[in-house]
Amino acid sequence: MKPEPHFKRVARDDLPEHMQTSWDGSMALHKDATFVETFGNAPHMYDWYMDDFYKKVFYSGRIERSVIELVRLRLANIHGCAHCNRGDKVAAREAGVSEEQINGLDDYENGPFSEKEKAALALADVMVLTNPMGTVTKELHERCSQHFTDGEMMEMGVIMAVLCGMAKFIFAYDLVEKEDYCPFIPGQQAAE
Protein backbone atom coordinates (compact mmCIF):
# COMPACT_ATOMS: atom_id res chain seq x y z
CA MET A 1 0.00 0.00 0.00
CA LYS A 2 1.45 3.30 -1.09
CA PRO A 3 1.56 6.01 1.59
CA GLU A 4 -0.93 8.87 1.61
CA PRO A 5 0.26 11.26 4.33
CA HIS A 6 -1.45 14.47 5.36
CA PHE A 7 1.94 16.18 5.66
CA LYS A 8 3.07 18.44 2.85
CA ARG A 9 5.64 16.76 0.62
CA VAL A 10 8.73 18.87 0.00
CA ALA A 11 9.90 18.62 -3.61
CA ARG A 12 13.33 17.09 -4.17
CA ASP A 13 14.85 20.35 -5.40
CA ASP A 14 13.60 22.19 -2.29
CA LEU A 15 15.22 19.70 0.11
CA PRO A 16 18.65 20.35 1.66
CA GLU A 17 21.39 18.85 -0.51
CA HIS A 18 22.05 15.85 1.77
CA MET A 19 18.34 15.03 1.74
CA GLN A 20 18.29 15.24 -2.06
CA THR A 21 20.84 12.42 -2.05
CA SER A 22 18.57 10.43 0.29
CA TRP A 23 15.61 11.19 -1.99
CA ASP A 24 17.56 9.77 -4.95
CA GLY A 25 18.45 6.63 -2.99
CA SER A 26 14.89 6.14 -1.84
CA MET A 27 13.55 6.45 -5.36
CA ALA A 28 16.13 3.95 -6.63
CA LEU A 29 15.30 1.37 -3.94
CA HIS A 30 11.61 1.99 -3.20
CA LYS A 31 10.29 3.95 -6.19
CA ASP A 32 8.91 6.28 -3.50
CA ALA A 33 10.44 9.06 -1.41
CA THR A 34 7.49 10.01 0.81
CA PHE A 35 9.56 9.51 3.99
CA VAL A 36 12.26 11.93 2.83
CA GLU A 37 9.81 14.39 1.29
CA THR A 38 7.73 14.69 4.45
CA PHE A 39 10.83 15.00 6.63
CA GLY A 40 11.71 17.96 4.43
CA ASN A 41 9.29 19.83 6.71
CA ALA A 42 11.67 19.26 9.63
CA PRO A 43 15.19 18.56 8.30
CA HIS A 44 16.65 18.82 11.81
CA MET A 45 14.55 15.79 12.86
CA TYR A 46 15.71 13.88 9.79
CA ASP A 47 19.30 14.74 10.70
CA TRP A 48 18.78 13.59 14.30
CA TYR A 49 17.38 10.26 13.14
CA MET A 50 20.03 9.61 10.52
CA ASP A 51 23.08 11.11 12.25
CA ASP A 52 22.50 10.82 15.97
CA PHE A 53 20.49 7.60 16.05
CA TYR A 54 21.84 5.63 13.11
CA LYS A 55 25.46 6.80 12.93
CA LYS A 56 26.11 7.21 16.66
CA VAL A 57 24.02 4.40 18.14
CA PHE A 58 22.74 1.83 15.62
CA TYR A 59 26.03 1.61 13.72
CA SER A 60 28.24 2.31 16.74
CA GLY A 61 29.92 -1.08 16.51
CA ARG A 62 29.26 -2.01 20.13
CA ILE A 63 26.86 -4.72 19.00
CA GLU A 64 27.84 -6.98 16.12
CA ARG A 65 26.33 -5.45 12.98
CA SER A 66 24.86 -8.72 11.66
CA VAL A 67 23.01 -9.22 14.95
CA ILE A 68 21.56 -5.72 15.03
CA GLU A 69 20.56 -5.98 11.37
CA LEU A 70 18.75 -9.27 12.07
CA VAL A 71 16.89 -7.63 14.94
CA ARG A 72 15.89 -4.65 12.79
CA LEU A 73 14.72 -6.93 9.97
CA ARG A 74 12.73 -9.09 12.41
CA LEU A 75 10.90 -6.00 13.69
CA ALA A 76 10.21 -4.77 10.15
CA ASN A 77 8.94 -8.20 9.10
CA ILE A 78 6.50 -8.40 12.00
CA HIS A 79 5.40 -4.79 11.63
CA GLY A 80 4.78 -5.28 7.92
CA CYS A 81 6.75 -2.29 6.70
CA ALA A 82 7.45 -2.93 2.98
CA HIS A 83 9.70 0.15 2.85
CA CYS A 84 11.76 -1.08 5.81
CA ASN A 85 11.86 -4.69 4.63
CA ARG A 86 13.44 -3.72 1.30
CA GLY A 87 16.07 -1.45 2.83
CA ASP A 88 16.75 -3.67 5.82
CA LYS A 89 17.35 -6.73 3.61
CA VAL A 90 19.99 -4.80 1.67
CA ALA A 91 21.66 -3.67 4.91
CA ALA A 92 21.47 -7.19 6.38
CA ARG A 93 23.14 -8.70 3.33
CA GLU A 94 25.87 -6.04 3.51
CA ALA A 95 26.41 -7.05 7.16
CA GLY A 96 26.92 -10.70 6.19
CA VAL A 97 23.44 -12.04 6.88
CA SER A 98 22.69 -14.91 4.50
CA GLU A 99 19.58 -15.35 2.35
CA GLU A 100 18.84 -18.50 4.34
CA GLN A 101 18.79 -16.43 7.53
CA ILE A 102 16.66 -13.69 5.96
CA ASN A 103 14.17 -16.32 4.82
CA GLY A 104 14.30 -18.14 8.17
CA LEU A 105 13.32 -15.25 10.44
CA ASP A 106 9.73 -16.45 10.88
CA ASP A 107 11.00 -19.59 12.66
CA TYR A 108 14.36 -18.38 13.93
CA GLU A 109 14.46 -20.81 16.88
CA ASN A 110 14.72 -23.67 14.36
CA GLY A 111 16.61 -21.73 11.70
CA PRO A 112 20.22 -21.17 10.72
CA PHE A 113 21.04 -18.84 13.58
CA SER A 114 23.62 -18.89 16.35
CA GLU A 115 22.42 -18.99 19.95
CA LYS A 116 23.48 -15.35 20.24
CA GLU A 117 21.34 -14.37 17.25
CA LYS A 118 18.39 -16.39 18.57
CA ALA A 119 18.61 -14.63 21.94
CA ALA A 120 18.63 -11.20 20.26
CA LEU A 121 15.67 -12.18 18.07
CA ALA A 122 13.76 -13.42 21.12
CA LEU A 123 14.37 -10.02 22.69
CA ALA A 124 12.99 -8.39 19.52
CA ASP A 125 9.84 -10.47 19.89
CA VAL A 126 9.31 -8.91 23.31
CA MET A 127 9.85 -5.37 21.99
CA VAL A 128 7.75 -5.57 18.81
CA LEU A 129 4.67 -3.31 18.59
CA THR A 130 2.34 -6.28 18.17
CA ASN A 131 3.34 -7.52 21.65
CA PRO A 132 2.16 -4.65 23.87
CA MET A 133 2.37 -6.82 27.00
CA GLY A 134 5.87 -8.09 26.18
CA THR A 135 8.15 -8.39 29.18
CA VAL A 136 11.77 -9.40 29.51
CA THR A 137 11.52 -12.35 31.85
CA LYS A 138 14.30 -13.53 34.13
CA GLU A 139 14.78 -16.48 31.76
CA LEU A 140 15.11 -14.26 28.69
CA HIS A 141 17.52 -11.94 30.50
CA GLU A 142 19.64 -14.93 31.53
CA ARG A 143 19.54 -16.29 27.98
CA CYS A 144 20.70 -12.94 26.59
CA SER A 145 23.30 -12.58 29.37
CA GLN A 146 25.13 -15.59 27.95
CA HIS A 147 25.94 -13.51 24.86
CA PHE A 148 25.56 -9.82 25.76
CA THR A 149 26.59 -7.61 28.65
CA ASP A 150 23.88 -5.69 30.48
CA GLY A 151 25.11 -2.56 28.71
CA GLU A 152 24.77 -4.21 25.30
CA MET A 153 21.27 -5.45 26.18
CA MET A 154 20.32 -1.97 27.32
CA GLU A 155 21.67 -0.51 24.09
CA MET A 156 19.81 -3.11 22.03
CA GLY A 157 16.64 -2.34 23.97
CA VAL A 158 16.95 1.38 23.29
CA ILE A 159 17.69 0.72 19.61
CA MET A 160 14.58 -1.45 19.37
CA ALA A 161 12.52 1.14 21.26
CA VAL A 162 13.54 3.85 18.78
CA LEU A 163 12.88 1.56 15.81
CA CYS A 164 9.47 0.58 17.20
CA GLY A 165 8.65 4.18 18.04
CA MET A 166 9.57 5.26 14.53
CA ALA A 167 7.49 2.40 13.15
CA LYS A 168 4.50 3.67 15.12
CA PHE A 169 5.16 7.20 13.86
CA ILE A 170 5.54 6.25 10.19
CA PHE A 171 2.44 4.02 10.32
CA ALA A 172 0.30 6.55 12.21
CA TYR A 173 1.23 9.30 9.74
CA ASP A 174 1.23 6.92 6.73
CA LEU A 175 4.75 7.81 5.57
CA VAL A 176 5.89 4.51 4.03
CA GLU A 177 4.62 1.64 1.93
CA LYS A 178 3.24 -1.25 3.95
CA GLU A 179 2.97 -4.98 3.27
CA ASP A 180 -0.55 -6.34 2.72
CA TYR A 181 -0.30 -8.14 6.07
CA CYS A 182 0.72 -5.03 8.01
CA PRO A 183 -1.42 -4.78 11.17
CA PHE A 184 -1.10 -0.98 11.13
CA ILE A 185 -2.84 -0.02 7.89
CA PRO A 186 -4.72 3.27 8.36
CA GLY A 187 -8.48 2.77 8.62
CA GLN A 188 -8.14 -1.00 8.93
CA GLN A 189 -9.57 -1.14 12.46
CA ALA A 190 -12.50 1.08 11.54
CA ALA A 191 -13.32 -1.15 8.57
CA GLU A 192 -13.27 -4.36 10.63
C-alpha positions, 0 to 999 in steps of 0.5 A: 500500500502506497503512503498517503500522508497528510503532511506536505511533501517537499519537492526534491529540489527544495530539500537540503542537498544531503536530503536530495541524495537520500531522496535519490536513494529512496527512489532507486530502492523503493520507487517512492520518497514520501519519507524523505519528502515529508521529513523535508518539513523538519530537516533537523529531525531527519538529521537527528534520526540519521546522524544521531540515532543511526550513525552514533548508536545503531552503527556504533559497533558495540553490537555486532552489525549482523546481529543488530541488522537481524533484529531490525529486519525481524521488527520490520517483518513483523510490523509489515513495513514494505519500505523497511523490509526492502532497505533492511534486507539490503543492509542485512546482506551487507552485514553478512546475513545470509539469504537463508537467515533472511528467509528463516526469520519467521521460525528463527528458533529452528533456523540457521542462527547462532544462539546469540542471534536467537537470543537477540531475536527473542528479545525483539519479539518482546519489543515488537509493537504487536506484543504490547504486553511483552516483558523481559523475563528472568529467563530471557535476561539470563539467555541474553546474558550468555551472549551480551553484557547488560550494557549491550542489552540496554543498548539493544533495547533502546535501539529497538525502542527507537525503531518501534517508536519510529514504526509507530510514527511512520504508520500513524502518519502513513509515511511509508509503503506497507505490506498487505499483512501489516497490522497498522494499515490506516483505517483498517480497524474502523473497517473491521 
